[in-house]
Amino acid sequence: MLALWIIVAGVLTAGTLVFGRPVNSNVSIPGTDAQRAHDLMRDGFGPGYDPGGTMQVVLYSKDGPLLDAKRKRAVEKAMAEVRKVPHVVQVDTPYRVGGLSSNMMIGVMTVRLSGNDSSKLAETTKQVSAAAEPVRQAGIEAVPADNGTPADKEIKTGSSEIIGVACALLVLLLAFGTLVAAMVPIFTAVISLAVGLGVIGLLGHIVDVPKQASVMASMIGLGVGIDYALFLLSRHRKLLADGVPVHESVRRTAAGAGGAVLFAGGTVVIALSALMLAGFPMLRTLGWITGISVVCAVLTSLTLVPALLGVLGHRVNALRLPLVGPRRDRAHSAANGWAGLGTWVAGRPWRVLATAVIVLGALAAPALAIKLGTVDDGYADRGQSSRRAYELMQAGFGPGSNGPLIVVGELGTKAPAGDPPPPVVKDLKNRLTYVPGVAYVAPAKINASGTAVLFQVVPEYAPSDPRTAGVVRAVRGLHVPDVGLHVGGEVAGMTDAGDRIAERTPAVIGVVVLLSALLLLLAFRAPVVAIKAALMNLISLGAAFGALAIVFSYGLGSRLVGMDPPVSMDGSYLATLFFTVPIDSYVPLMLFAVLFGLSMDYEVFLLTSVRQAYLRSRNNRLAVAEGLGATGRVITSAALIMVVVFVAFIAYPDPLVKVFGVGLAVAIAVDATIIRGLLVPATMVLLGRLNWWCPAWLDRILPNLSITDHAEDHDEEPVTPGPDRRLVTTGQS
């Protein structure tokens, strides 16, 4: 089994190196107005309006105007070189109307492409930038800027994974006290991640794989891969310490903790799969593709970890760290500490419940002011060319130039080509000009068949400004006789995506909660526990969204997480410690799915231990204290690993990665401490025997899939090691 996983990981990794990892962030949303506008753009408007796309090269001459004869010759030479780049069919000079800023020092060279694969736009951008070298030799800054959405920007996280693994290894060394034991979860997670990323990379040849898929798979896959292996390893080492033979210990671990891992991973996959109902194709694809990394983590935990434990035997405790201390004493002390907490909570459940609710309410309250919008290139890392191009465009042409609206009008009467434009086109342009929030309307372009007209409309506001979405809705509200208006462009597309997601969010939340509760019902055969667990997981989401609001919507921590402040109109950076950053409209729903699944992991492990303790003693209060004592240290270690992994990703410059890192880290920290340590035990004590009540009719129809029906309640009995020792299991006590 060990050899098989190593071979699979090696083959898939080699396959991605040989065949590549094609990605395509398809942000089309069928049935929306923006999609209709984009479809019409392809209909006879000439080069640059097909799927190949359009890109721009922003020119900046700090020493004088671009109209200088020497600089103009350099620009014309660069244009000639750019025309030689493959797929370039037209290069619009910056000396056209609207191509130069008012001070004549900033210009825009528009490059129109045809037949270019949109997934290779970054490669084409590099070629165009290299061809513009003549202007740089003349002292002119040339910065390429493509017209892709933020979803098209490539995300690379190699350093974040390394930092996360290093921090996780440190936590594991402190938790286990031996190097060999600490390396088992790390090795398993690395193999799982290699297999998952390999599958996702090769899937890019068959389906559209968003560029965010790799970072999401890395964050979630690395976290759950280490955690699942940690739970299994902790159970196995405890059994070994109690004198159980190696192979019998592996069998019991796989039967008990392995079943919990299977159900826990199932909840994560269910939550991610529910994103298929969001109505946003990219989000739907991102959900099920990210789920692949979770499936790989579960499979490696259930097969590779037992194989490693069988190979290592008692050597799993080898290479003990001298400064950490005896493992059994530390584990016993930690278990007694968590059991003491459980006893303390059981003695005053109402006070603990009230305190936890107040604290969680305070953490979640800021979420009411969370600011959704579009994260444009103005929030990119200051060293990226996209950020520099954004700043130059804003300084020369206003903030709206970075997110122009594409207004396409379907004409009821065929319009003749040439000048002057027909009256209906003039009327439409006049109406667009006087829409509140519109700064500039470019000259009309009529398609070859005369059935549609296209305008580029520049708003007064930046793409990330919520007022820009208002301009989109105002333009769509125009009623021009004999013209059907459609608005496209990045801002319009994200506006439609936000509306579609808001419409589908209740359905997604309902499906996730119901299916997760059903899975817990199958696992524990206790409807009250299943419903309560599903509702408890929603509470940690409030804390996560509250943290996001504090950091990004209030701006109280935007600089602390490495965000660069925006620029003022004169190009200088705003000297402020706090500044707000919008959160993409699809991020909260994605976070909900991921966090709900991850929170259910700890619920499953805690409930499994409490249930087994209850089957032994039939004392609810004692079972809660014992269950918390048995799992508290492991859950805390697992949560700490997840937190450090997610915090490591905050260091990455991409705003989307930072948002996910902050939200996931805060939610897991709150979930493993306040919720699992205080709120869940308090509610279980108050519910008493109702926790495990199940109607007779429901018990008859439920399949026998319970993960607590194994004979693990007898694990405390001493077992004499030996190759001939046979254990007889008696089923549920």
Residue pairs with C-beta under 8 A, 6 or more apart in sequence:
1 303
1 304
1 306
1 307
2 304
2 307
2 308
2 311
5 191
5 195
5 300
5 303
5 304
5 307
6 191
8 195
9 191
9 194
9 195
9 198
11 198
12 194
12 195
12 197
12 198
12 199
12 201
12 202
13 194
13 197
13 198
15 198
15 201
15 202
16 197
16 198
16 201
16 202
19 202
19 205
20 201
20 204
21 200
21 201
21 202
21 204
21 209
21 214
22 119
22 204
22 205
22 209
23 119
23 154
23 204
23 209
23 210
23 211
23 213
24 118
24 119
24 204
24 208
24 209
24 210
25 149
25 151
25 152
25 208
25 210
25 211
25 212
25 282
26 208
26 210
26 281
26 282
26 285
27 149
27 151
27 152
27 281
27 282
27 493
27 497
28 35
28 38
28 281
29 35
29 279
29 280
29 281
29 493
29 496
29 497
29 500
30 281
32 493
32 496
32 497
32 500
33 476
33 486
33 487
33 488
33 492
33 496
34 486
34 487
34 488
34 489
34 492
34 493
34 495
34 496
35 488
35 493
35 496
36 408
36 486
36 488
37 406
37 407
37 408
37 486
37 487
37 488
37 489
37 492
38 406
38 488
38 493
40 408
40 410
40 452
40 454
40 486
41 49
41 406
41 408
41 454
41 488
42 49
42 50
42 51
43 447
43 449
43 451
43 452
44 447
44 448
44 449
44 452
45 445
45 447
45 448
45 452
45 454
46 90
46 112
46 445
46 448
47 89
47 90
47 112
47 113
47 114
48 54
48 89
48 90
48 110
48 112
48 113
48 114
49 112
49 454
50 114
50 115
51 118
52 87
52 113
52 114
52 115
52 116
52 117
52 118
53 113
53 116
53 118
53 121
53 146
53 147
53 148
54 110
54 111
54 112
54 113
54 147
55 110
55 111
55 113
55 121
55 124
55 125
55 128
55 144
55 145
55 146
55 147
56 108
56 109
56 110
56 111
56 144
56 145
56 146
56 147
56 389
57 78
57 82
57 108
57 109
57 111
57 128
57 129
57 132
57 142
57 143
57 144
57 145
58 106
58 107
58 108
58 109
58 142
58 143
58 144
58 145
58 389
58 392
58 393
58 396
59 66
59 75
59 94
59 106
59 107
59 108
59 109
59 135
59 140
59 141
59 142
60 105
60 106
60 140
60 141
60 143
60 392
60 396
61 68
61 71
61 105
61 106
61 139
61 140
61 141
62 105
62 141
63 139
64 71
64 105
65 71
65 103
65 104
65 105
66 72
66 75
66 94
66 95
66 100
66 104
66 105
66 106
66 107
66 140
67 95
67 100
67 104
70 138
71 135
71 138
71 139
71 140
72 95
74 134
74 135
74 137
74 138
74 140
75 93
75 94
75 95
75 107
75 109
75 135
75 140
76 93
77 134
77 135
78 109
78 131
78 132
78 133
78 134
78 135
78 142
79 91
79 93
79 109
81 131
81 132
81 133
81 134
82 88
82 91
82 109
82 111
82 128
82 131
82 132
83 91
84 131
85 111
85 124
85 127
85 128
85 131
86 116
86 124
86 127
87 113
87 114
87 115
87 116
87 124
88 111
88 112
88 113
88 128
89 112
89 113
89 114
90 111
90 112
91 109
91 110
91 111
91 112
92 99
92 109
92 110
92 111
92 112
93 99
93 109
94 100
94 107
94 108
94 109
95 107
97 443
98 440
98 442
99 107
99 108
99 109
99 110
100 106
100 107
101 107
101 395
101 396
101 397
102 396
103 396
105 396
106 392
106 393
106 395
106 396
106 397
107 396
108 393
108 396
108 397
109 132
111 128
113 124
116 124
121 146
121 148
121 152
122 146
122 154
125 144
125 146
126 144
128 144
129 142
129 144
129 385
132 142
132 144
133 142
135 142
136 142
141 392
143 385
143 388
143 389
143 392
144 385
144 389
145 377
145 385
145 386
145 389
145 390
145 393
146 152
146 386
147 490
149 490
149 493
149 494
150 374
150 375
150 376
150 377
150 584
150 656
151 210
151 211
151 212
151 282
152 211
153 211
153 380
153 386
153 654
154 211
155 211
155 212
155 214
155 215
155 652
155 654
155 656
155 657
156 214
157 214
157 215
157 218
157 219
157 649
157 652
157 657
159 651
159 652
160 218
160 648
160 649
160 651
160 652
160 657
161 193
161 218
161 222
161 648
163 648
163 651
164 222
164 644
164 645
164 646
164 648
164 649
165 186
165 189
165 190
165 222
167 641
167 644
167 645
167 647
167 648
168 185
168 186
168 189
168 222
168 226
168 641
168 644
168 645
169 182
169 183
169 186
171 637
171 640
171 641
171 644
172 181
172 182
172 183
172 185
172 186
172 226
172 230
172 637
172 641
173 179
173 182
173 321
173 324
174 324
175 182
175 230
175 633
175 637
176 182
176 233
176 237
176 327
177 320
177 321
177 324
177 325
177 326
177 327
177 330
178 316
178 317
178 318
178 319
178 320
178 321
178 327
179 318
179 319
179 320
179 321
180 312
180 315
180 316
180 317
180 318
180 319
181 233
181 237
181 316
181 317
184 229
184 233
184 305
184 308
184 309
184 312
184 316
185 225
185 226
185 227
185 229
185 230
185 233
186 226
187 308
188 225
188 226
188 229
188 300
188 301
188 304
188 305
188 308
189 221
189 222
189 225
189 226
189 229
189 297
189 300
191 300
191 304
192 221
192 225
192 293
192 296
192 297
192 299
192 300
192 301
192 304
193 217
193 218
193 221
193 222
193 225
193 293
193 296
195 296
195 300
196 217
196 221
196 292
196 293
196 295
196 296
196 297
197 214
197 217
197 218
197 221
197 293
199 292
199 296
200 209
200 213
200 214
200 217
200 289
200 292
200 293
201 209
201 214
203 209
203 289
203 292
207 285
208 285
209 285
209 289
210 282
210 285
210 286
210 289
212 286
212 656
213 285
213 286
213 289
213 290
215 649
215 652
215 654
215 657
215 660
216 286
216 290
216 293
216 594
216 660
217 289
217 290
217 292
217 293
218 293
218 649
219 645
219 646
219 649
219 660
219 661
219 664
220 268
220 290
220 293
220 294
220 594
220 598
221 293
221 294
221 296
221 297
222 645
223 598
223 641
223 642
223 645
223 646
223 664
224 265
224 268
224 293
224 294
224 297
224 598
224 601
225 293
225 296
225 297
225 300
225 301
226 638
226 641
226 642
226 645
227 601
227 638
227 641
227 642
228 261
228 264
228 265
228 297
228 298
228 301
228 305
229 300
229 301
229 305
230 634
230 637
230 638
230 641
231 257
231 260
231 261
231 605
231 634
231 638
232 253
232 254
232 257
232 258
232 261
232 301
232 305
232 306
232 309
233 305
233 309
233 316
234 257
234 634
235 252
235 253
235 256
235 257
236 249
236 250
236 253
236 309
236 316
237 316
237 317
237 327
238 331
238 715
239 248
239 249
239 252
239 253
239 715
240 246
240 249
240 314
240 316
240 317
241 328
242 715
242 716
242 718
242 719
243 718
243 719
243 720
243 721
244 252
244 715
244 719
244 721
245 719
245 721
245 722
245 723
245 725
246 309
246 310
246 313
246 314
247 310
248 719
248 725
248 727
249 309
250 306
250 309
250 310
252 710
252 712
252 715
253 306
253 309
254 302
254 306
255 710
255 712
256 608
256 612
256 707
256 710
256 712
257 605
257 608
258 301
258 302
258 306
259 523
259 707
259 710
260 523
260 604
260 605
260 608
260 707
261 298
261 301
261 302
262 298
262 302
262 707
263 519
263 520
263 522
263 523
263 604
263 707
264 600
264 601
264 604
264 605
265 294
265 295
265 297
265 298
265 301
265 601
266 298
266 519
267 516
267 519
267 520
267 596
267 597
267 600
267 601
267 604
268 291
268 294
268 594
268 597
268 598
268 600
268 601
269 291
269 294
269 295
269 597
270 512
270 515
270 516
270 519
270 597
271 512
271 516
271 592
271 593
271 594
271 596
271 597
271 600
272 287
272 288
272 290
272 291
272 294
272 593
272 594
272 597
273 287
273 288
273 291
274 287
274 508
274 511
274 512
274 515
274 593
275 283
275 284
275 286
275 287
275 288
275 508
275 589
275 590
275 593
276 284
276 287
276 288
277 504
277 507
277 508
277 511
278 284
278 287
278 500
278 501
278 504
278 505
278 508
278 586
278 589
279 500
279 501
279 503
279 504
280 497
280 500
280 501
280 586
282 586
283 501
283 586
283 589
283 590
286 590
287 590
287 593
290 594
294 597
309 316
312 318
317 327
320 327
324 330
331 633
334 632
334 633
335 629
335 630
335 632
335 633
336 629
337 629
337 632
338 628
338 629
338 630
338 631
338 632
338 633
338 677
339 625
339 626
339 628
339 629
339 630
339 632
340 629
341 628
341 629
341 632
341 677
342 624
342 625
342 626
342 627
342 628
342 629
342 632
342 681
343 625
345 352
345 624
345 625
345 628
345 677
345 678
345 681
345 682
345 685
346 621
346 624
346 625
346 681
346 685
349 681
349 682
349 683
349 685
349 686
350 682
350 686
352 678
352 679
352 681
352 682
353 679
353 682
353 683
353 686
355 678
356 674
356 675
356 678
356 679
356 682
357 679
359 674
360 539
360 542
360 543
360 670
360 674
360 675
360 679
363 542
363 543
363 546
363 547
363 670
364 539
364 542
364 543
364 545
364 546
365 546
366 546
366 547
366 549
366 550
366 553
366 554
367 542
367 545
367 546
367 548
367 549
368 549
369 549
369 553
369 554
370 545
370 548
370 549
370 553
370 583
370 588
371 466
371 549
371 552
371 553
371 580
371 582
371 583
372 498
372 582
372 583
372 584
372 585
372 588
373 464
373 465
373 466
373 469
373 582
373 583
373 584
373 585
374 403
374 463
374 464
374 468
374 490
374 491
374 494
374 582
374 584
374 585
375 464
375 581
375 582
375 583
375 584
375 655
375 656
376 390
376 402
376 403
376 462
376 463
376 464
376 490
377 384
377 386
377 387
377 389
377 390
377 402
378 387
378 390
378 391
378 394
378 402
378 462
378 464
378 566
378 567
379 464
379 563
379 564
379 566
379 581
379 655
380 386
380 387
380 390
380 653
380 654
380 655
381 387
381 564
381 653
381 654
382 564
383 653
384 653
387 564
390 402
391 567
391 571
393 401
393 402
394 401
394 402
394 462
394 567
394 569
395 567
395 569
395 570
395 571
397 458
398 439
398 440
398 458
398 460
399 460
399 461
399 462
399 465
400 439
400 440
400 458
400 459
400 460
400 461
400 462
400 468
401 458
402 462
402 463
403 459
403 462
403 463
403 468
403 489
403 490
403 491
404 456
404 457
404 458
404 459
404 489
405 456
405 457
405 458
405 459
405 471
405 472
405 475
405 487
405 488
405 489
405 491
405 492
406 454
406 455
406 456
406 457
406 487
406 488
406 489
406 492
407 432
407 454
407 455
407 456
407 457
407 475
407 485
407 486
407 487
407 488
408 452
408 453
408 454
408 455
408 485
408 486
408 487
408 488
409 425
409 428
409 452
409 453
409 454
409 455
409 480
409 483
409 484
409 485
409 486
410 451
410 452
410 483
410 484
410 486
411 424
411 450
411 451
411 452
411 453
411 482
411 483
412 482
412 483
412 484
413 424
413 482
414 449
414 450
414 451
415 421
415 422
415 424
415 425
415 446
415 450
415 451
415 453
416 422
416 450
417 446
417 448
417 450
420 426
421 429
421 444
421 446
421 453
424 480
424 481
424 482
424 483
425 444
425 446
425 453
427 480
428 444
428 453
428 455
428 480
428 483
428 485
429 441
429 444
429 455
431 478
431 480
432 438
432 441
432 455
432 457
432 475
432 478
433 441
435 457
435 471
435 474
435 475
435 478
436 471
436 474
437 459
437 460
437 461
437 467
437 468
437 470
437 471
437 474
438 457
438 458
438 459
438 460
438 471
438 475
439 458
439 459
439 460
440 457
440 458
441 455
441 456
441 457
441 458
442 455
442 456
442 457
442 458
444 453
444 454
444 455
445 453
445 454
445 455
446 452
446 453
446 454
447 453
447 454
453 483
457 475
459 467
459 468
459 471
459 491
460 467
460 471
461 467
461 468
461 471
462 468
463 490
463 491
464 582
466 582
468 491
469 491
469 495
469 498
472 487
472 491
472 492
472 495
473 495
475 485
475 487
476 485
476 486
476 487
478 485
494 584
494 585
497 585
497 586
498 585
498 586
501 585
501 586
501 589
502 585
505 589
508 589
508 592
508 593
509 592
512 592
512 593
512 596
513 534
513 535
513 538
513 596
514 534
516 533
516 534
516 537
516 596
516 597
516 600
517 530
517 531
517 533
517 534
518 530
520 529
520 530
520 533
520 534
520 600
520 603
520 604
520 607
521 527
521 530
521 702
522 702
522 703
522 705
522 706
523 604
523 607
523 608
523 705
523 706
523 707
523 708
524 530
524 607
524 611
524 692
524 706
524 707
524 708
525 694
525 699
525 702
525 706
526 611
526 691
526 692
526 693
526 694
527 693
527 694
527 695
527 698
528 687
528 690
528 691
528 693
529 607
529 684
529 691
529 692
532 683
532 687
533 600
533 603
533 607
534 600
536 599
536 603
536 675
536 679
536 680
536 683
537 595
537 596
537 599
537 600
537 603
537 671
538 596
539 675
539 679
540 595
540 599
540 667
540 668
540 670
540 671
540 675
541 591
541 592
541 595
541 596
541 599
541 667
543 666
543 667
543 670
544 591
544 595
544 663
544 664
544 666
544 667
544 670
545 588
545 591
545 663
547 662
547 663
547 666
547 667
548 583
548 659
548 662
548 663
548 666
550 556
550 557
551 557
551 558
551 560
551 561
551 662
552 558
552 580
552 581
552 582
552 583
552 659
552 662
553 580
553 581
553 583
554 578
554 580
555 578
555 579
555 580
555 581
556 578
557 662
558 565
558 578
558 579
558 580
558 581
559 565
559 577
559 578
559 579
561 650
561 658
561 661
561 662
562 650
562 651
562 653
562 658
563 579
563 581
563 655
563 658
564 573
565 573
565 574
565 575
565 576
565 579
566 573
566 574
566 579
567 573
567 574
568 574
581 655
583 659
584 656
584 659
587 656
587 659
587 660
590 660
591 660
591 663
591 664
591 667
594 660
594 664
595 663
595 664
595 667
595 668
598 642
598 664
598 667
598 668
598 671
599 667
599 668
599 671
599 675
602 635
602 638
602 639
602 671
602 672
602 676
603 676
603 680
604 707
605 631
605 634
605 635
606 627
606 628
606 631
606 635
606 676
606 680
607 627
608 631
608 707
608 708
609 626
609 627
609 628
609 630
609 631
610 623
610 624
610 626
610 627
610 628
610 684
611 623
611 627
611 692
611 708
612 627
612 708
612 712
612 713
613 622
613 623
613 624
613 626
613 627
613 630
614 620
614 623
614 627
614 691
614 692
615 708
615 713
615 732
615 733
616 623
616 713
616 733
617 623
617 626
620 684
620 685
620 688
620 689
620 691
621 685
624 681
624 684
624 685
625 681
628 677
628 681
632 677
635 672
635 676
636 672
636 673
638 672
639 668
639 669
639 671
639 672
639 673
640 672
642 664
642 665
642 668
643 665
643 668
643 669
646 660
646 661
646 664
646 665
646 668
647 661
647 665
648 661
649 657
649 658
649 660
649 661
650 657
650 658
650 661
650 662
650 665
652 658
652 661
684 691
694 702
706 732
708 732
709 731
709 732
710 729
711 729
711 730
711 731
711 733
713 733
714 729
714 730
714 733
719 725
719 727
